[in-house]
Amino acid sequence: MTTNVVVLGAGFGGLELTTILSEQLPSDVEVTLIDKNDAFIFGFAKFDIMFGWKTREQVSSYYRDILKPGVTFKQETITSIDPESRRVVTSGGTYDADILVVALGAEYDFEATPGFVEGGMEFYSVDGAARLREFLPAFPGGDVVIAVLSEPFKCPPAPCEAGMLMHQFLTQRGIRHKGSIKVISPFGRPIPPSPDGSKAILDRFAECGIEFAGQQKVVGIDPVRKVVELADGATVPYDLFLGVPKHRVPAVVDASGLAEGGWIPVERPTLATKFANVYALGDVTSVGTPKAGVVSENAAKVVAAEIIASVKGGDAPRYQGNGTCYVEFGNDIVARLDADFFGGPSPVAPLTGPNEQTTADKKQFSIDRRRRWFGYAE
Ligand SMILES: Cc1cc2nc3c(=O)[nH]c(=O)nc-3n(C[C@H](O)[C@H](O)[C@H](O)COP(=O)(O)OP(=O)(O)OC[C@H]3O[C@@H](n4cnc5c(N)ncnc54)[C@H](O)[C@@H]3O)c2cc1C
């Protein structure tokens, strides 16, 4: 008897989970991995797309290249999830799972911030990054505002990375002197659990003349006056507004009854939902860790161990809420953050670098995962 595992979403979490199950249980499980897209793109590759450093094609890893024992990939859109019966309906068929894993990530609610759709641009979606790729070469220079519009949001350092990379881009274009760069954040410092990481970013901001405006809430954008409106009544002028949109679960998750208070609650040690044999991992949950690919990947290891233990017996490790991620400082300088959310009394994320090793490590990070998940040589 094989166990039928259906994995919804082939992002960081879904890809790592199916890879482990194929390695560890090649003939005990049949894994169906479902995603609406034809390719995986690392979150940080959106910077490469937006600044025109790489094409969408160059940063795409195609699901058709997944050749793993026991794993079948389906490019289909999931239209309904019944967590009680573990039945999933997609654009291509119906799937009944012995074990169901929801790894559908977070989507964006662009309409949630008044004026954003009319007056702003964004780099959090691949399409948004592609639009910026067309727009930025013709941008004449001026005041650039990068603002976080709601919490939680993916990859807490990303807005600051965007500021430092924008400085690099505008300097290379010879138009940096024509305006300012400002990052508006609800946080008091760039990365709340990392005092040294925050200091390194603020030091770099000072070198580059970038302003960090913390503990600010954006309530709207006025595209006619070209100002950002803050909750305290102040306004910030902009020539180019880049917003980090409000995040939410995909609509199919919302309709499934899995989410409560906006996200899917899970038991922290096991990542089990309240429904029997249904797990959820990564950005789609409210587990209490930041929304980041490396965190989703580590969550997948815990769910994989749970499934392996249910098939073979034995104990599974508990979810630690940790992950190593990289921070771009611009000009090909990268530092590393080692985040640990549940290992101590409070979350920590000490910084290493930036130095040559941490810069090289980030390149290796992509190479390793493309090899492990897709079988690519580079
Ligand atoms: C600009 C930027 C920079 C980032 N930098 C980093 C970084 O340096 N390090 C890091 O760790 N993280 C980074 N992230 C965050 C990271 O990309 C996400 O946190 C991560 O992808 C979450 O993984 P996940 O598996 O939970 O979900 P996802 O990777 O989002 O995967 C979810 C999948 O579900 C699919 N899906 C959704 N709805 C449906 C449906 N109805 N039908 C079928 N398929 C569906 C989607 O197509 C998607 O492939 C960054 C994000 C951004 C935007």
The ligand as a Gaussian input file, in Angstrom:
#p B3LYP/6-31G(d) Opt

LIG

0 1
 C       11.565000      40.801000      -3.541000
 C       11.625000      39.550000      -2.701000
 C       12.848000      39.105000      -2.202000
 C       12.910000      37.947000      -1.433000
 N       14.134000      37.522000      -0.970000
 C       14.203000      36.413000      -0.210000
 C       15.467000      35.944000       0.259000
 O       16.525000      36.524000      -0.033000
 N       15.469000      34.821000       1.029000
 C       14.315000      34.155000       1.349000
 O       14.392000      33.137000       2.037000
 N       13.111000      34.588000       0.937000
 C       13.026000      35.688000       0.160000
 N       11.805000      36.124000      -0.284000
 C       10.576000      35.486000       0.208000
 C       10.276000      34.164000      -0.480000
 O       10.213000      34.312000      -1.892000
 C        8.960000      33.585000       0.032000
 O        8.861000      33.769000       1.408000
 C        8.885000      32.109000      -0.309000
 O        8.764000      31.955000      -1.707000
 C        7.748000      31.403000       0.413000
 O        7.789000      30.041000       0.120000
 P        6.449000      29.170000       0.185000
 O        6.840000      27.802000      -0.275000
 O        5.805000      29.330000       1.497000
 O        5.490000      29.854000      -0.898000
 P        5.774000      30.237000      -2.402000
 O        7.208000      30.094000      -2.756000
 O        5.124000      31.560000      -2.618000
 O        4.987000      29.110000      -3.230000
 C        3.599000      29.055000      -3.297000
 C        3.207000      28.444000      -4.625000
 O        1.789000      28.222000      -4.641000
 C        1.316000      28.452000      -5.952000
 N       -0.118000      28.745000      -5.912000
 C       -0.743000      29.712000      -5.195000
 N       -2.078000      29.635000      -5.394000
 C       -2.289000      28.610000      -6.274000
 C       -3.448000      28.040000      -6.861000
 N       -4.707000      28.502000      -6.614000
 N       -3.290000      27.004000      -7.708000
 C       -2.056000      26.491000      -7.966000
 N       -0.932000      27.002000      -7.437000
 C       -1.048000      28.046000      -6.600000
 C        2.148000      29.625000      -6.455000
 O        2.196000      29.638000      -7.865000
 C        3.518000      29.358000      -5.815000
 O        4.405000      28.695000      -6.717000
 C       11.719000      37.256000      -1.100000
 C       10.494000      37.692000      -1.617000
 C       10.436000      38.819000      -2.418000
 C        9.117000      39.253000      -2.968000

